[in-house]
Amino acid sequence: MLKHRVIPTLLIKEGGLVKTKQFKNPRYIGDPVNAIRIFNEKEVDELVVLDIYASKRGFSPDFELVSEFASECFMPITYGGGIKNLDDATRLFEIGIEKICLQTMCFENLNLVKDMVQKFGSQSIVASVDARKTILGEYRLFKSSKMTVVENLSIEKHLENLLAAEVGEIIFNCVHKDGTLSGPDLNILNKISDKVTIPLVAIGGVSSLKDIKDTIDAGADAVAAGAFFVYHGKRNAVLITYPEYKELEDLFST
Amino acid sequence: MIQKVGGAAFKTKNIHEIKNAQKLIIPGVGSFDEGMKNLSQLGMIDLLKEMIEKKESPVLGICLGMQLLCHTSEEGTGCGLGLVPANVKKLKNELEGTFKVPHMGWNTIEVIRKNRLFDSDLSEKRFYFVHSYYVEPESDDICSAKAYHGLDFCAAFEHKNIYGVQFHPEKSHRFGMSLIRNFVDLK
């Protein structure tokens, strides 16, 4: 039986491991290679590593650093950030990354996304979709490289485009929940999960095992989280944790 | 991972280096025709056939690498290496239940035949899968392990000196490490 994946998500800025709140105020929390080593020992299902600076600044991926990550990992890694062309993607796969995560390109050049799918196969291409809830309670697409809400494209239409481009997986992030440890936004997940016919990874707000279970019950296939795995206690002390395999197995069998 | 279990490995596109190898691993990320095109451009197809068929070097195909050892694939129009009597089929979206394609994530496997890659203990074995196509052997007796994702499919085969796994042992923690160790230790 296929297991629901529980995926720590690590954010990188200028070679350091950081954690954001609502995509802002990146706080330095340590050395990413060390963190990855710990997650490897804890036998996590999978890792997502996103360079939150590369696309904003127009940088290419830091191939040297990413290759250090890959050599520490005996589990799958998805990498995102600064991927601009087929050459970048080729290099990442050669380094040993399983999946690449694309966002900016999904808005700006869907044809290139299709080329990526053609060349590397659907299973290697992940689309990152960020959504933000407005003051009026509406959900809008968010473009994190520009830190702006997208005005002329709905979340539903964007998801349709991505499915048509045959990407292999969607990572769906709720900006307003990021780093808040305030529970996932189940409302939007319930709305979109039926439409996503490929694996859907939900991220944003998870603060407990119950949140993970609720996210799956709302239709996600896998759950990712950042703060939940790197913060501990009320003061957000940095402590890397991951549930025991047995705990997750029990959680999903209830 | 190979170093970790006591083997020596190198990654190469060089024909002469491959000739000198004792064992081969054909990894795979990508699509079927693209994979064969790359092998063909590097002049590797005849070499691989010679190494695997004539010299009987043990070979392990991983994911697409497993699929490339077969005859044909629904993913492409070209031929595979054709070293294993099997063909590659698409995981259809109309699987029973709510199974999605690609089959992505950790799944348990059932070892159905005594074989050399999997430890014979009965503990649960889980591996990481990422694929949209699966191998369908022409006869059941080469399939060594099955997995279930809306349908039972061949997760691993063993045919003479040729081994193939649909999952990624190199990304499957200690479960994969023990499989790689068994392959490295093959005489």
Interface residues (C-beta under 8 A of the other chain):
Chain A: M1 L2 K3 H4 R5 N40 E43 D45 E46 C73 F74 M75 P76 F93 E98 K99 Q118 K119 F120 G121 S122 Q123 S124 G168 E169 T197 I198 P199 D221 A222
Chain B: M1 V29 G30 S31 E34 L64 N93 F99 K100 V101 P102 H103 M104 G105 W106 N107 T108 R126 Y128 F129 V130 H131 S132 Y148 H149 H168 E170 K171 S172 H173 R174 G176 M177
